[in-house]
Amino acid sequence: PGVCHGLAQATMYTIRATLSEKEYALFEQLTTDGVNVLKHPFRTGRPQKKRFQLSLVQGEMYLYMYLTWKGKHGMQGIELASVQRVAAGVDTEVLKRTAKAEKADCYLSLVTVDRSLDLCFDSPLERELWESTLTELVRIETEVRAKSLSVDASPAVSP
């Protein structure tokens, strides 16, 4: 428990030190009440407003950070460390199929190996805030994961 508590503190310190004031305010809102955003479906259906929250899940070596929402089959989420890129605009197959051209600058996608999470915001400014915040959080998650893996892979030093 002490290692995980220290890791949680280090992660939170890094997040606070990295994010701007506006980004950190969004981070706090996502980790407490959540934020309603229009989500475009991955397969079929209409876009729907969903309440998105950031969840920190304790693992053995580090915290996993997920962007979660309630779906048809309960809570769903995307692990931020699995996000390969954060893309603004109509960039994915889902949005090419479902997006409205006049709102092109309001779309944001989190792209992983096997899917995308496609969101539409009320304004380009709101999209930009989410884009910068999620880009930084994905970077932090990826770096923390890479560091912990390199520590795990280090050869043991014998006396």
MISE-546108 format. One record per atom (N, C-alpha, C): residue in one letter; residue number from 1; atom name; chain; x, z, y. Coordinates in nm, 4 decimals. Layout:
(atom A,NUM,CA,A,(X,Z,Y))
...
//
This chain:
(atom P,1,N,A,(0.0804,0.0000,-0.1206))
(atom P,1,CA,A,(0.0000,0.0000,0.0000))
(atom P,1,C,A,(0.0843,0.0000,0.1265))
(atom G,2,N,A,(0.1992,0.0729,0.1282))
(atom G,2,CA,A,(0.2831,0.0790,0.2469))
(atom G,2,C,A,(0.3386,-0.0562,0.2844))
(atom V,3,N,A,(0.3784,-0.1348,0.1829))
(atom V,3,CA,A,(0.4334,-0.2683,0.2087))
(atom V,3,C,A,(0.3272,-0.3570,0.2708))
(atom C,4,N,A,(0.2053,-0.3536,0.2152))
(atom C,4,CA,A,(0.0978,-0.4371,0.2675))
(atom C,4,C,A,(0.0564,-0.3949,0.4080))
(atom H,5,N,A,(0.0539,-0.2612,0.4321))
(atom H,5,CA,A,(0.0184,-0.2127,0.5657))
(atom H,5,C,A,(0.1224,-0.2595,0.6672))
(atom G,6,N,A,(0.2496,-0.2485,0.6307))
(atom G,6,CA,A,(0.3565,-0.2950,0.7194))
(atom G,6,C,A,(0.3488,-0.4445,0.7415))
(atom L,7,N,A,(0.3156,-0.5184,0.6366))
(atom L,7,CA,A,(0.3010,-0.6627,0.6468))
(atom L,7,C,A,(0.1843,-0.6988,0.7377))
(atom A,8,N,A,(0.0748,-0.6260,0.7234))
(atom A,8,CA,A,(-0.0418,-0.6505,0.8094))
(atom A,8,C,A,(-0.0050,-0.6265,0.9556))
(atom Q,9,N,A,(0.0675,-0.5176,0.9805))
(atom Q,9,CA,A,(0.1097,-0.4880,1.1180))
(atom Q,9,C,A,(0.2014,-0.5975,1.1717))
(atom A,10,N,A,(0.2945,-0.6434,1.0889))
(atom A,10,CA,A,(0.3873,-0.7484,1.1322))
(atom A,10,C,A,(0.3125,-0.8782,1.1599))
(atom T,11,N,A,(0.2172,-0.9106,1.0738))
(atom T,11,CA,A,(0.1374,-1.0327,1.0938))
(atom T,11,C,A,(0.0586,-1.0237,1.2234))
(atom M,12,N,A,(-0.0067,-0.9106,1.2467))
(atom M,12,CA,A,(-0.0860,-0.8939,1.3685))
(atom M,12,C,A,(0.0029,-0.8971,1.4933))
(atom Y,13,N,A,(0.1210,-0.8374,1.4846))
(atom Y,13,CA,A,(0.2141,-0.8399,1.5975))
(atom Y,13,C,A,(0.2548,-0.9847,1.6281))
(atom T,14,N,A,(0.2863,-1.0603,1.5242))
(atom T,14,CA,A,(0.3260,-1.2001,1.5420))
(atom T,14,C,A,(0.2131,-1.2805,1.6051))
(atom I,15,N,A,(0.0918,-1.2593,1.5565))
(atom I,15,CA,A,(-0.0242,-1.3313,1.6115))
(atom I,15,C,A,(-0.0418,-1.2962,1.7585))
(atom R,16,N,A,(-0.0366,-1.1675,1.7910))
(atom R,16,CA,A,(-0.0562,-1.1237,1.9305))
(atom R,16,C,A,(0.0532,-1.1787,2.0219))
(atom A,17,N,A,(0.1754,-1.1821,1.9718))
(atom A,17,CA,A,(0.2882,-1.2294,2.0524))
(atom A,17,C,A,(0.2872,-1.3806,2.0701))
(atom T,18,N,A,(0.2244,-1.4517,1.9783))
(atom T,18,CA,A,(0.2281,-1.5979,1.9788))
(atom T,18,C,A,(0.1126,-1.6609,2.0566))
(atom L,19,N,A,(-0.0065,-1.6055,2.0402))
(atom L,19,CA,A,(-0.1249,-1.6666,2.1012))
(atom L,19,C,A,(-0.1345,-1.6362,2.2502))
(atom S,20,N,A,(-0.1884,-1.7315,2.3247))
(atom S,20,CA,A,(-0.2159,-1.7079,2.4666))
(atom S,20,C,A,(-0.3324,-1.6085,2.4771))
(atom E,21,N,A,(-0.3621,-1.5658,2.5975))
(atom E,21,CA,A,(-0.4710,-1.4705,2.6190))
(atom E,21,C,A,(-0.6050,-1.5264,2.5696))
(atom K,22,N,A,(-0.6343,-1.6516,2.6039))
(atom K,22,CA,A,(-0.7604,-1.7144,2.5620))
(atom K,22,C,A,(-0.7639,-1.7345,2.4101))
(atom E,23,N,A,(-0.6514,-1.7756,2.3531))
(atom E,23,CA,A,(-0.6453,-1.7945,2.2078))
(atom E,23,C,A,(-0.6647,-1.6617,2.1350))
(atom Y,24,N,A,(-0.6028,-1.5560,2.1873))
(atom Y,24,CA,A,(-0.6166,-1.4254,2.1229))
(atom Y,24,C,A,(-0.7599,-1.3738,2.1344))
(atom A,25,N,A,(-0.8257,-1.4018,2.2453))
(atom A,25,CA,A,(-0.9667,-1.3620,2.2603))
(atom A,25,C,A,(-1.0524,-1.4320,2.1550))
(atom L,26,N,A,(-1.0259,-1.5610,2.1299))
(atom L,26,CA,A,(-1.0976,-1.6336,2.0241))
(atom L,26,C,A,(-1.0648,-1.5728,1.8878))
(atom F,27,N,A,(-0.9383,-1.5433,1.8629))
(atom F,27,CA,A,(-0.8964,-1.4797,1.7381))
(atom F,27,C,A,(-0.9733,-1.3491,1.7159))
(atom E,28,N,A,(-0.9816,-1.2654,1.8196))
(atom E,28,CA,A,(-1.0537,-1.1378,1.8078))
(atom E,28,C,A,(-1.2015,-1.1604,1.7790))
(atom Q,29,N,A,(-1.2601,-1.2591,1.8458))
(atom Q,29,CA,A,(-1.4015,-1.2889,1.8237))
(atom Q,29,C,A,(-1.4237,-1.3367,1.6795))
(atom L,30,N,A,(-1.3318,-1.4191,1.6295))
(atom L,30,CA,A,(-1.3431,-1.4698,1.4926))
(atom L,30,C,A,(-1.3239,-1.3595,1.3887))
(atom T,31,N,A,(-1.2414,-1.2603,1.4180))
(atom T,31,CA,A,(-1.2168,-1.1532,1.3214))
(atom T,31,C,A,(-1.3203,-1.0414,1.3299))
(atom T,32,N,A,(-1.4058,-1.0448,1.4313))
(atom T,32,CA,A,(-1.5092,-0.9410,1.4434))
(atom T,32,C,A,(-1.6484,-1.0001,1.4188))
(atom D,33,N,A,(-1.7081,-1.0576,1.5213))
(atom D,33,CA,A,(-1.8459,-1.1059,1.5119))
(atom D,33,C,A,(-1.8591,-1.2451,1.4517))
(atom G,34,N,A,(-1.7573,-1.3264,1.4698))
(atom G,34,CA,A,(-1.7666,-1.4655,1.4284))
(atom G,34,C,A,(-1.8177,-1.5523,1.5421))
(atom V,35,N,A,(-1.8114,-1.6843,1.5211))
(atom V,35,CA,A,(-1.8509,-1.7811,1.6233))
(atom V,35,C,A,(-1.9324,-1.8911,1.5558))
(atom N,36,N,A,(-2.0450,-1.9270,1.6166))
(atom N,36,CA,A,(-2.1290,-2.0345,1.5634))
(atom N,36,C,A,(-2.0747,-2.1704,1.6061))
(atom V,37,N,A,(-2.0556,-2.2581,1.5074))
(atom V,37,CA,A,(-2.0036,-2.3929,1.5317))
(atom V,37,C,A,(-2.0779,-2.4895,1.4405))
(atom L,38,N,A,(-2.0962,-2.6118,1.4877))
(atom L,38,CA,A,(-2.1604,-2.7156,1.4072))
(atom L,38,C,A,(-2.0617,-2.7685,1.3036))
(atom K,39,N,A,(-2.0993,-2.7540,1.1755))
(atom K,39,CA,A,(-2.0146,-2.7992,1.0641))
(atom K,39,C,A,(-2.0747,-2.9254,1.0033))
(atom H,40,N,A,(-1.9901,-3.0264,0.9879))
(atom H,40,CA,A,(-2.0329,-3.1496,0.9222))
(atom H,40,C,A,(-2.0095,-3.1347,0.7727))
(atom P,41,N,A,(-2.1088,-3.1723,0.6906))
(atom P,41,CA,A,(-2.0967,-3.1523,0.5463))
(atom P,41,C,A,(-1.9920,-3.2437,0.4834))
(atom F,42,N,A,(-1.9220,-3.1903,0.3821))
(atom F,42,CA,A,(-1.8168,-3.2653,0.3139))
(atom F,42,C,A,(-1.8756,-3.3788,0.2305))
(atom R,43,N,A,(-1.9879,-3.3541,0.1666))
(atom R,43,CA,A,(-2.0457,-3.4562,0.0795))
(atom R,43,C,A,(-2.1668,-3.5226,0.1432))
(atom T,44,N,A,(-2.2817,-3.4555,0.1398))
(atom T,44,CA,A,(-2.4045,-3.5141,0.1935))
(atom T,44,C,A,(-2.4789,-3.4104,0.2764))
(atom G,45,N,A,(-2.5770,-3.4562,0.3500))
(atom G,45,CA,A,(-2.6583,-3.3651,0.4298))
(atom G,45,C,A,(-2.6320,-3.3812,0.5781))
(atom R,46,N,A,(-2.7006,-3.2977,0.6529))
(atom R,46,CA,A,(-2.6884,-3.3003,0.7989))
(atom R,46,C,A,(-2.5930,-3.1921,0.8466))
(atom P,47,N,A,(-2.5317,-3.2160,0.9614))
(atom P,47,CA,A,(-2.4489,-3.1102,1.0210))
(atom P,47,C,A,(-2.5364,-2.9878,1.0510))
(atom Q,48,N,A,(-2.4805,-2.8687,1.0307))
(atom Q,48,CA,A,(-2.5537,-2.7451,1.0568))
(atom Q,48,C,A,(-2.4632,-2.6440,1.1261))
(atom K,49,N,A,(-2.5272,-2.5623,1.2109))
(atom K,49,CA,A,(-2.4540,-2.4519,1.2752))
(atom K,49,C,A,(-2.4235,-2.3470,1.1687))
(atom K,50,N,A,(-2.2987,-2.3048,1.1666))
(atom K,50,CA,A,(-2.2547,-2.2004,1.0744))
(atom K,50,C,A,(-2.1767,-2.0968,1.1540))
(atom R,51,N,A,(-2.1833,-1.9712,1.1095))
(atom R,51,CA,A,(-2.1049,-1.8655,1.1723))
(atom R,51,C,A,(-1.9694,-1.8606,1.1021))
(atom F,52,N,A,(-1.8643,-1.8914,1.1780))
(atom F,52,CA,A,(-1.7282,-1.8908,1.1239))
(atom F,52,C,A,(-1.6599,-1.7605,1.1598))
(atom Q,53,N,A,(-1.5857,-1.7071,1.0612))
(atom Q,53,CA,A,(-1.5092,-1.5853,1.0811))
(atom Q,53,C,A,(-1.3717,-1.6024,1.0184))
(atom L,54,N,A,(-1.2755,-1.5302,1.0713))
(atom L,54,CA,A,(-1.1435,-1.5239,1.0093))
(atom L,54,C,A,(-1.1400,-1.3993,0.9225))
(atom S,55,N,A,(-1.1026,-1.4183,0.7980))
(atom S,55,CA,A,(-1.0923,-1.3070,0.7045))
(atom S,55,C,A,(-0.9480,-1.2924,0.6610))
(atom L,56,N,A,(-0.8985,-1.1699,0.6628))
(atom L,56,CA,A,(-0.7645,-1.1395,0.6133))
(atom L,56,C,A,(-0.7810,-1.0746,0.4768))
(atom V,57,N,A,(-0.7244,-1.1375,0.3744))
(atom V,57,CA,A,(-0.7376,-1.0895,0.2380))
(atom V,57,C,A,(-0.6011,-1.0452,0.1889))
(atom Q,58,N,A,(-0.5943,-0.9224,0.1371))
(atom Q,58,CA,A,(-0.4672,-0.8660,0.0926))
(atom Q,58,C,A,(-0.4252,-0.9259,-0.0406))
(atom G,59,N,A,(-0.3051,-0.9827,-0.0426))
(atom G,59,CA,A,(-0.2449,-1.0311,-0.1660))
(atom G,59,C,A,(-0.1336,-0.9363,-0.2064))
(atom E,60,N,A,(-0.0629,-0.9694,-0.3138))
(atom E,60,CA,A,(0.0461,-0.8817,-0.3581))
(atom E,60,C,A,(0.1636,-0.8841,-0.2617))
(atom M,61,N,A,(0.1950,-1.0021,-0.2088))
(atom M,61,CA,A,(0.3138,-1.0161,-0.1251))
(atom M,61,C,A,(0.2832,-1.0341,0.0243))
(atom Y,62,N,A,(0.1641,-1.0796,0.0571))
(atom Y,62,CA,A,(0.1313,-1.1055,0.1964))
(atom Y,62,C,A,(-0.0192,-1.1111,0.2132))
(atom L,63,N,A,(-0.0633,-1.1234,0.3368))
(atom L,63,CA,A,(-0.2050,-1.1379,0.3661))
(atom L,63,C,A,(-0.2410,-1.2861,0.3640))
(atom Y,64,N,A,(-0.3544,-1.3153,0.3067))
(atom Y,64,CA,A,(-0.4071,-1.4513,0.3114))
(atom Y,64,C,A,(-0.5066,-1.4566,0.4260))
(atom M,65,N,A,(-0.4985,-1.5590,0.5094))
(atom M,65,CA,A,(-0.5922,-1.5741,0.6189))
(atom M,65,C,A,(-0.6849,-1.6915,0.5869))
(atom Y,66,N,A,(-0.8163,-1.6646,0.5879))
(atom Y,66,CA,A,(-0.9177,-1.7662,0.5582))
(atom Y,66,C,A,(-1.0106,-1.7830,0.6765))
(atom L,67,N,A,(-1.0514,-1.9064,0.7024))
(atom L,67,CA,A,(-1.1612,-1.9343,0.7936))
(atom L,67,C,A,(-1.2831,-1.9463,0.7035))
(atom T,68,N,A,(-1.3806,-1.8555,0.7183))
(atom T,68,CA,A,(-1.4933,-1.8484,0.6254))
(atom T,68,C,A,(-1.6256,-1.8764,0.6950))
(atom W,69,N,A,(-1.7253,-1.9137,0.6140))
(atom W,69,CA,A,(-1.8608,-1.9364,0.6603))
(atom W,69,C,A,(-1.9541,-1.9179,0.5418))
(atom K,70,N,A,(-2.0825,-1.8952,0.5704))
(atom K,70,CA,A,(-2.1807,-1.8804,0.4641))
(atom K,70,C,A,(-2.2366,-2.0185,0.4318))
(atom G,71,N,A,(-2.2221,-2.0572,0.3059))
(atom G,71,CA,A,(-2.2728,-2.1859,0.2602))
(atom G,71,C,A,(-2.3917,-2.1682,0.1681))
(atom K,72,N,A,(-2.4317,-2.2762,0.1034))
(atom K,72,CA,A,(-2.5454,-2.2724,0.0105))
(atom K,72,C,A,(-2.5230,-2.1751,-0.1039))
(atom H,73,N,A,(-2.3992,-2.1635,-0.1479))
(atom H,73,CA,A,(-2.3673,-2.0816,-0.2645))
(atom H,73,C,A,(-2.2872,-1.9569,-0.2260))
(atom G,74,N,A,(-2.3237,-1.8957,-0.1145))
(atom G,74,CA,A,(-2.2539,-1.7752,-0.0698))
(atom G,74,C,A,(-2.1410,-1.8072,0.0270))
(atom M,75,N,A,(-2.0491,-1.7132,0.0382))
(atom M,75,CA,A,(-1.9380,-1.7309,0.1325))
(atom M,75,C,A,(-1.8412,-1.8369,0.0822))
(atom Q,76,N,A,(-1.8003,-1.9220,0.1740))
(atom Q,76,CA,A,(-1.7021,-2.0250,0.1451))
(atom Q,76,C,A,(-1.5909,-2.0111,0.2469))
(atom G,77,N,A,(-1.4770,-2.0693,0.2174))
(atom G,77,CA,A,(-1.3680,-2.0585,0.3121))
(atom G,77,C,A,(-1.2557,-2.1547,0.2822))
(atom I,78,N,A,(-1.1685,-2.1648,0.3794))
(atom I,78,CA,A,(-1.0509,-2.2489,0.3660))
(atom I,78,C,A,(-0.9301,-2.1632,0.4023))
(atom E,79,N,A,(-0.8339,-2.1576,0.3124))
(atom E,79,CA,A,(-0.7136,-2.0786,0.3355))
(atom E,79,C,A,(-0.6284,-2.1503,0.4401))
(atom L,80,N,A,(-0.5920,-2.0806,0.5472))
(atom L,80,CA,A,(-0.5190,-2.1468,0.6554))
(atom L,80,C,A,(-0.3839,-2.2005,0.6102))
(atom A,81,N,A,(-0.3189,-2.1339,0.5155))
(atom A,81,CA,A,(-0.1891,-2.1823,0.4671))
(atom A,81,C,A,(-0.2018,-2.3148,0.3925))
(atom S,82,N,A,(-0.3234,-2.3496,0.3476))
(atom S,82,CA,A,(-0.3435,-2.4765,0.2761))
(atom S,82,C,A,(-0.3718,-2.5930,0.3702))
(atom V,83,N,A,(-0.3885,-2.5641,0.4983))
(atom V,83,CA,A,(-0.4186,-2.6696,0.5956))
(atom V,83,C,A,(-0.2912,-2.7492,0.6237))
(atom Q,84,N,A,(-0.2982,-2.8794,0.5990))
(atom Q,84,CA,A,(-0.1830,-2.9659,0.6225))
(atom Q,84,C,A,(-0.1742,-3.0114,0.7671))
(atom R,85,N,A,(-0.2914,-3.0274,0.8297))
(atom R,85,CA,A,(-0.2912,-3.0644,0.9711))
(atom R,85,C,A,(-0.4243,-3.0294,1.0339))
(atom V,86,N,A,(-0.4190,-3.0061,1.1642))
(atom V,86,CA,A,(-0.5373,-2.9818,1.2459))
(atom V,86,C,A,(-0.5504,-3.1050,1.3342))
(atom A,87,N,A,(-0.6617,-3.1775,1.3175))
(atom A,87,CA,A,(-0.6761,-3.3072,1.3840))
(atom A,87,C,A,(-0.7966,-3.3104,1.4770))
(atom A,88,N,A,(-0.7740,-3.3521,1.6006))
(atom A,88,CA,A,(-0.8825,-3.3678,1.6974))
(atom A,88,C,A,(-0.9374,-3.5099,1.6888))
(atom G,89,N,A,(-1.0657,-3.5241,1.7213))
(atom G,89,CA,A,(-1.1275,-3.6564,1.7235))
(atom G,89,C,A,(-1.1887,-3.6936,1.5896))
(atom V,90,N,A,(-1.2286,-3.8181,1.5800))
(atom V,90,CA,A,(-1.2917,-3.8703,1.4583))
(atom V,90,C,A,(-1.1787,-3.9204,1.3686))
(atom D,91,N,A,(-1.1266,-3.8297,1.2856))
(atom D,91,CA,A,(-1.0037,-3.8556,1.2118))
(atom D,91,C,A,(-1.0224,-3.8590,1.0605))
(atom T,92,N,A,(-1.1340,-3.8066,1.0103))
(atom T,92,CA,A,(-1.1534,-3.7964,0.8656))
(atom T,92,C,A,(-1.2647,-3.8899,0.8182))
(atom E,93,N,A,(-1.2699,-3.9101,0.6876))
(atom E,93,CA,A,(-1.3766,-3.9931,0.6295))
(atom E,93,C,A,(-1.5136,-3.9331,0.6591))
(atom V,94,N,A,(-1.5237,-3.8013,0.6528))
(atom V,94,CA,A,(-1.6507,-3.7338,0.6810))
(atom V,94,C,A,(-1.6976,-3.7681,0.8219))
(atom L,95,N,A,(-1.6112,-3.7526,0.9212))
(atom L,95,CA,A,(-1.6515,-3.7784,1.0595))
(atom L,95,C,A,(-1.6712,-3.9271,1.0865))
(atom K,96,N,A,(-1.5969,-4.0112,1.0199))
(atom K,96,CA,A,(-1.6190,-4.1558,1.0356))
(atom K,96,C,A,(-1.7593,-4.1919,0.9891))
(atom R,97,N,A,(-1.8122,-4.1141,0.8947))
(atom R,97,CA,A,(-1.9457,-4.1390,0.8406))
(atom R,97,C,A,(-2.0550,-4.0709,0.9237))
(atom T,98,N,A,(-2.0262,-3.9515,0.9830))
(atom T,98,CA,A,(-2.1329,-3.8707,1.0430))
(atom T,98,C,A,(-2.1224,-3.8457,1.1933))
(atom A,99,N,A,(-2.0088,-3.8753,1.2537))
(atom A,99,CA,A,(-1.9874,-3.8400,1.3950))
(atom A,99,C,A,(-2.0651,-3.9299,1.4905))
(atom K,100,N,A,(-2.0948,-3.8742,1.6070))
(atom K,100,CA,A,(-2.1560,-3.9507,1.7154))
(atom K,100,C,A,(-2.0454,-3.9920,1.8112))
(atom A,101,N,A,(-2.0377,-4.1192,1.8412))
(atom A,101,CA,A,(-1.9290,-4.1741,1.9234))
(atom A,101,C,A,(-1.9166,-4.1042,2.0592))
(atom E,102,N,A,(-2.0293,-4.0699,2.1201))
(atom E,102,CA,A,(-2.0242,-4.0079,2.2537))
(atom E,102,C,A,(-1.9675,-3.8659,2.2521))
(atom K,103,N,A,(-1.9536,-3.8067,2.1330))
(atom K,103,CA,A,(-1.8981,-3.6715,2.1228))
(atom K,103,C,A,(-1.7603,-3.6726,2.0566))
(atom A,104,N,A,(-1.6945,-3.7878,2.0538))
(atom A,104,CA,A,(-1.5674,-3.8042,1.9818))
(atom A,104,C,A,(-1.4626,-3.7006,2.0211))
(atom D,105,N,A,(-1.4604,-3.6607,2.1470))
(atom D,105,CA,A,(-1.3591,-3.5644,2.1914))
(atom D,105,C,A,(-1.3994,-3.4181,2.1664))
(atom C,106,N,A,(-1.5103,-3.3976,2.0954))
(atom C,106,CA,A,(-1.5567,-3.2625,2.0621))
(atom C,106,C,A,(-1.5349,-3.2263,1.9151))
(atom Y,107,N,A,(-1.4766,-3.3174,1.8374))
(atom Y,107,CA,A,(-1.4583,-3.2943,1.6939))
(atom Y,107,C,A,(-1.3189,-3.2404,1.6626))
(atom L,108,N,A,(-1.3158,-3.1554,1.5595))
(atom L,108,CA,A,(-1.1907,-3.0988,1.5113))
(atom L,108,C,A,(-1.1986,-3.0875,1.3600))
(atom S,109,N,A,(-1.0921,-3.1265,1.2918))
(atom S,109,CA,A,(-1.0878,-3.1203,1.1457))
(atom S,109,C,A,(-0.9663,-3.0414,1.0995))
(atom L,110,N,A,(-0.9888,-2.9583,0.9982))
(atom L,110,CA,A,(-0.8801,-2.8912,0.9267))
(atom L,110,C,A,(-0.8668,-2.9672,0.7955))
(atom V,111,N,A,(-0.7538,-3.0310,0.7766))
(atom V,111,CA,A,(-0.7349,-3.1203,0.6630))
(atom V,111,C,A,(-0.6437,-3.0552,0.5597))
(atom T,112,N,A,(-0.6924,-3.0486,0.4348))
(atom T,112,CA,A,(-0.6129,-2.9981,0.3231))
(atom T,112,C,A,(-0.5883,-3.1138,0.2266))
(atom V,113,N,A,(-0.5227,-3.0861,0.1154))
(atom V,113,CA,A,(-0.4929,-3.1902,0.0165))
(atom V,113,C,A,(-0.6199,-3.2557,-0.0354))
(atom D,114,N,A,(-0.7231,-3.1753,-0.0627))
(atom D,114,CA,A,(-0.8400,-3.2299,-0.1306))
(atom D,114,C,A,(-0.9697,-3.2324,-0.0510))
(atom R,115,N,A,(-0.9663,-3.1911,0.0750))
(atom R,115,CA,A,(-1.0892,-3.1936,0.1548))
(atom R,115,C,A,(-1.0584,-3.1779,0.3025))
(atom S,116,N,A,(-1.1630,-3.1815,0.3820))
(atom S,116,CA,A,(-1.1490,-3.1506,0.5244))
(atom S,116,C,A,(-1.2653,-3.0615,0.5646))
(atom L,117,N,A,(-1.2402,-2.9774,0.6627))
(atom L,117,CA,A,(-1.3441,-2.8971,0.7245))
(atom L,117,C,A,(-1.3621,-2.9589,0.8621))
(atom D,118,N,A,(-1.4804,-3.0155,0.8848))
(atom D,118,CA,A,(-1.5053,-3.0936,1.0059))
(atom D,118,C,A,(-1.6054,-3.0219,1.0954))
(atom L,119,N,A,(-1.5627,-2.9959,1.2186))
(atom L,119,CA,A,(-1.6415,-2.9178,1.3129))
(atom L,119,C,A,(-1.6683,-2.9976,1.4402))
(atom C,120,N,A,(-1.7814,-2.9651,1.5051))
(atom C,120,CA,A,(-1.8144,-3.0268,1.6335))
(atom C,120,C,A,(-1.8446,-2.9160,1.7330))
(atom F,121,N,A,(-1.7808,-2.9223,1.8484))
(atom F,121,CA,A,(-1.7954,-2.8208,1.9518))
(atom F,121,C,A,(-1.8814,-2.8723,2.0661))
(atom D,122,N,A,(-1.9285,-2.7789,2.1483))
(atom D,122,CA,A,(-2.0154,-2.8143,2.2599))
(atom D,122,C,A,(-1.9413,-2.8897,2.3699))
(atom S,123,N,A,(-1.8102,-2.8678,2.3796))
(atom S,123,CA,A,(-1.7341,-2.9335,2.4860))
(atom S,123,C,A,(-1.5915,-2.9608,2.4388))
(atom P,124,N,A,(-1.5242,-3.0574,2.5031))
(atom P,124,CA,A,(-1.3835,-3.0821,2.4705))
(atom P,124,C,A,(-1.2958,-2.9593,2.4976))
(atom L,125,N,A,(-1.3286,-2.8804,2.5993))
(atom L,125,CA,A,(-1.2522,-2.7596,2.6306))
(atom L,125,C,A,(-1.2586,-2.6583,2.5170))
(atom E,126,N,A,(-1.3779,-2.6388,2.4616))
(atom E,126,CA,A,(-1.3942,-2.5465,2.3491))
(atom E,126,C,A,(-1.3162,-2.5984,2.2279))
(atom R,127,N,A,(-1.3229,-2.7284,2.2036))
(atom R,127,CA,A,(-1.2483,-2.7887,2.0929))
(atom R,127,C,A,(-1.0984,-2.7693,2.1111))
(atom E,128,N,A,(-1.0490,-2.7877,2.2338))
(atom E,128,CA,A,(-0.9064,-2.7695,2.2620))
(atom E,128,C,A,(-0.8614,-2.6264,2.2349))
(atom L,129,N,A,(-0.9441,-2.5278,2.2716))
(atom L,129,CA,A,(-0.9101,-2.3880,2.2467))
(atom L,129,C,A,(-0.9020,-2.3613,2.0963))
(atom W,130,N,A,(-0.9991,-2.4090,2.0217))
(atom W,130,CA,A,(-0.9964,-2.3923,1.8760))
(atom W,130,C,A,(-0.8768,-2.4657,1.8159))
(atom E,131,N,A,(-0.8487,-2.5844,1.8651))
(atom E,131,CA,A,(-0.7369,-2.6633,1.8128))
(atom E,131,C,A,(-0.6039,-2.5892,1.8323))
(atom S,132,N,A,(-0.5797,-2.5406,1.9526))
(atom S,132,CA,A,(-0.4530,-2.4719,1.9781))
(atom S,132,C,A,(-0.4447,-2.3403,1.9005))
(atom T,133,N,A,(-0.5552,-2.2670,1.8931))
(atom T,133,CA,A,(-0.5569,-2.1396,1.8206))
(atom T,133,C,A,(-0.5332,-2.1612,1.6718))
(atom L,134,N,A,(-0.6076,-2.2524,1.6115))
(atom L,134,CA,A,(-0.5931,-2.2767,1.4671))
(atom L,134,C,A,(-0.4581,-2.3386,1.4337))
(atom T,135,N,A,(-0.4058,-2.4238,1.5203))
(atom T,135,CA,A,(-0.2735,-2.4827,1.4969))
(atom T,135,C,A,(-0.1686,-2.3723,1.4893))
(atom E,136,N,A,(-0.1754,-2.2769,1.5814))
(atom E,136,CA,A,(-0.0791,-2.1657,1.5812))
(atom E,136,C,A,(-0.0980,-2.0759,1.4594))
(atom L,137,N,A,(-0.2227,-2.0456,1.4240))
(atom L,137,CA,A,(-0.2478,-1.9593,1.3082))
(atom L,137,C,A,(-0.2024,-2.0262,1.1785))
(atom V,138,N,A,(-0.2244,-2.1561,1.1665))
(atom V,138,CA,A,(-0.1776,-2.2302,1.0490))
(atom V,138,C,A,(-0.0250,-2.2271,1.0435))
(atom R,139,N,A,(0.0387,-2.2458,1.1572))
(atom R,139,CA,A,(0.1862,-2.2419,1.1621))
(atom R,139,C,A,(0.2378,-2.1048,1.1194))
(atom I,140,N,A,(0.1784,-1.9989,1.1730))
(atom I,140,CA,A,(0.2192,-1.8627,1.1381))
(atom I,140,C,A,(0.2007,-1.8394,0.9885))
(atom E,141,N,A,(0.0856,-1.8743,0.9351))
(atom E,141,CA,A,(0.0578,-1.8566,0.7915))
(atom E,141,C,A,(0.1577,-1.9323,0.7055))
(atom T,142,N,A,(0.1869,-2.0550,0.7432))
(atom T,142,CA,A,(0.2807,-2.1371,0.6665))
(atom T,142,C,A,(0.4204,-2.0768,0.6697))
(atom E,143,N,A,(0.4636,-2.0296,0.7857))
(atom E,143,CA,A,(0.5962,-1.9684,0.7979))
(atom E,143,C,A,(0.6063,-1.8385,0.7183))
(atom V,144,N,A,(0.5032,-1.7541,0.7268))
(atom V,144,CA,A,(0.5040,-1.6279,0.6524))
(atom V,144,C,A,(0.5114,-1.6566,0.5031))
(atom R,145,N,A,(0.4336,-1.7529,0.4584))
(atom R,145,CA,A,(0.4319,-1.7881,0.3161))
(atom R,145,C,A,(0.5679,-1.8419,0.2725))
(atom A,146,N,A,(0.6268,-1.9290,0.3534))
(atom A,146,CA,A,(0.7575,-1.9873,0.3191))
(atom A,146,C,A,(0.8649,-1.8784,0.3131))
(atom K,147,N,A,(0.8623,-1.7848,0.4079))
(atom K,147,CA,A,(0.9609,-1.6762,0.4087))
(atom K,147,C,A,(0.9461,-1.5885,0.2847))
(atom S,148,N,A,(0.8225,-1.5549,0.2496))
(atom S,148,CA,A,(0.8034,-1.4671,0.1338))
(atom S,148,C,A,(0.8420,-1.5389,0.0053))
(atom L,149,N,A,(0.8205,-1.6702,-0.0010))
(atom L,149,CA,A,(0.8616,-1.7456,-0.1200))
(atom L,149,C,A,(1.0130,-1.7549,-0.1294))
(atom S,150,N,A,(1.0803,-1.7698,-0.0153))
(atom S,150,CA,A,(1.2262,-1.7780,-0.0183))
(atom S,150,C,A,(1.2879,-1.6429,-0.0552))
(atom V,151,N,A,(1.2237,-1.5337,-0.0160))
(atom V,151,CA,A,(1.2703,-1.4015,-0.0548))
(atom V,151,C,A,(1.2522,-1.3830,-0.2054))
(atom D,152,N,A,(1.1363,-1.4278,-0.2573))
(atom D,152,CA,A,(1.1098,-1.4192,-0.4014))
(atom D,152,C,A,(1.2088,-1.5010,-0.4811))
(atom A,153,N,A,(1.2536,-1.6142,-0.4267))
(atom A,153,CA,A,(1.3411,-1.7041,-0.4995))
(atom A,153,C,A,(1.4889,-1.6679,-0.4849))
(atom S,154,N,A,(1.5188,-1.5716,-0.3982))
(atom S,154,CA,A,(1.6595,-1.5326,-0.3793))
(atom S,154,C,A,(1.7168,-1.4731,-0.5072))
(atom P,155,N,A,(1.8398,-1.5096,-0.5418))
(atom P,155,CA,A,(1.8993,-1.4532,-0.6632))
(atom P,155,C,A,(1.9249,-1.3026,-0.6446))
(atom A,156,N,A,(1.9088,-1.2312,-0.7525))
(atom A,156,CA,A,(1.9322,-1.0862,-0.7478))
(atom A,156,C,A,(2.0821,-1.0617,-0.7377))
(atom V,157,N,A,(2.1196,-0.9661,-0.6561))
(atom V,157,CA,A,(2.2605,-0.9309,-0.6391))
(atom V,157,C,A,(2.2877,-0.8110,-0.7273))
(atom S,158,N,A,(2.3852,-0.8258,-0.8171))
(atom S,158,CA,A,(2.4162,-0.7134,-0.9050))
(atom S,158,C,A,(2.5367,-0.6369,-0.8509))
(atom P,159,N,A,(2.5398,-0.5039,-0.8723))
(atom P,159,CA,A,(2.6477,-0.4212,-0.8160))
(atom P,159,C,A,(2.7812,-0.4451,-0.8824))
//
